[in-house]
Amino acid sequence: MASAALSELASVPWRPVIDADRLRRWGRLWTLWTVGWTIPFIAAGAALLWIQPLAAPVALIAFAHAWLVPELHAFRGASVVRRKGARRDDGEPVAQGFLGDLLDHEPREIHRRTGLVIERGGLGTWLVGEAGAILLPGGRRAHCFCVRAKGDDLPPSDRVAHLLLALRSDEIGFATIANHSFSGAIWRVRRRMPRDSRPALDLARGA
């Protein structure tokens, strides 16, 4: 990838530069944060069952909360690659042609079927959507980044193309500018992705 720095970096001078080490630290923090949310619910449910078995319905509610909190955050993470719908139907065919010019045959076909572009980078393999990207650095963890191209009236393929060009121009800057919305197990993110987008995640994971 090219090394030209993104001009948008100047608007977030307080953010530390994202690199592989910082991603690993982010992953550990997300794990600790998730454990901090779930353990109290599990402990409360277990305590209720131990003190009063008749409180089983309330204990089940506590256990459900322990499961739902990570799921909700995974849903938020997976939302960065959900299709947002065309706002300018007349411009989408042209936008698809422009995006197609940026891709080889196989990535172009994957985008046609899933709405996502697979892009390999120095930090790992990226899945680029209309409102962000999912990074698979290797292993079992996924990092979800929320970032949108300027211009709410852009056709879907134009949004993807803008983000793809920014990623290719400055991968580190792209990851730094984007909001880190989730970090967790790939299977958890996959469950919350639309079914037609999951094959792209599977292919990116294999890559």
VENFENGI-V837288 format. One record per helix or strand of 2 or more residues. SS is the DSSP state (h for helix, s for strand). FROM is the first residue (numbers start at 1). TO is the last residue. Records with the same first field share a line. If there is no record, write none. Layout:
SS->FROM-TO  FROM-TO
This chain:
h->7-12  20-51  53-81  89-101  105-114  156-169  171-177  186-192  195-206
s->117-120  125-128  132-136  141-146  179-185
